């Protein structure tokens, strides 16, 4: 299951942060798929411990005081002409 979630996160990183914003690589953000196959939601786990955060923030999130990135360096998406 963790591998599938990592593939989803990599998809969002390659798509670009414009659709999701800071949540795409925040350690407190989790993508929640819609049960009927519609658009997925991004959930903020900081909201469970701090009421100042929205559980399902409006996207794209451009500024967040709780934003914390992963410690794993992420590679930029490969351009099609870099083969």
C-alpha positions in Angstrom: 0.0 0.0 0.0 2.8 2.4 0.8 4.3 1.8 -2.7 1.0 2.8 -4.3 0.8 6.0 -2.2 4.4 6.9 -3.2 3.5 6.4 -6.9 0.5 8.7 -6.4 2.7 11.3 -4.7 5.3 11.1 -7.5 2.5 11.6 -10.1 1.4 14.8 -8.3 5.1 16.0 -8.2 5.5 15.4 -11.9 2.2 17.1 -12.7 3.4 20.1 -10.8 2.4 21.8 -7.6 0.0 24.1 -9.3 -3.0 21.9 -8.7 -2.3 21.0 -5.0 0.2 23.6 -3.8 2.3 23.0 -0.8 0.4 19.9 0.2 2.0 17.8 -2.5 5.2 17.3 -0.5 4.1 18.1 3.1 4.6 15.3 5.6 1.2 16.1 7.1 -0.8 15.9 3.9 -2.5 12.7 2.7 -4.3 12.2 -0.5 -7.7 10.6 0.0 -9.3 9.1 -3.1 -13.0 9.7 -3.6 -15.0 6.5 -2.9 -16.8 6.6 -6.2 -13.8 7.3 -8.3 -14.2 11.1 -8.5 -11.6 13.7 -7.6 -9.4 13.0 -4.7 -9.2 15.1 -1.6 -6.1 16.2 0.3 -6.3 15.9 4.1 -4.2 17.8 6.6 -3.1 15.7 9.6 -2.1 18.8 11.5 -5.8 19.5 11.9 -6.1 16.6 14.2 -3.9 18.2 16.8 -4.4 21.9 16.0 -7.8 23.5 15.3 -6.1 26.3 13.4 -5.6 24.0 10.4 -8.4 22.9 8.0 -8.9 19.2 7.8 -9.5 19.4 4.0 -7.9 22.7 2.9 -9.0 24.5 -0.3 -6.5 23.8 -3.0 -4.0 25.0 -4.1 -2.5 25.8 -0.7 0.0 28.6 -1.4 0.9 29.5 2.3 0.7 27.3 5.4 2.4 27.8 8.8 2.5 24.1 9.3 4.1 23.2 6.0 6.9 20.7 6.6 8.7 18.9 3.7 10.0 15.4 3.6 13.6 14.9 4.3 14.1 12.7 1.2 15.4 14.8 -1.7 13.0 14.7 -4.7 14.2 14.5 -8.3 12.7 17.0 -10.7 10.5 15.5 -13.4 12.4 14.3 -16.4 11.8 16.2 -19.6 10.9 14.1 -22.7 13.9 15.5 -24.6 16.4 14.3 -22.0 16.6 10.7 -23.3 
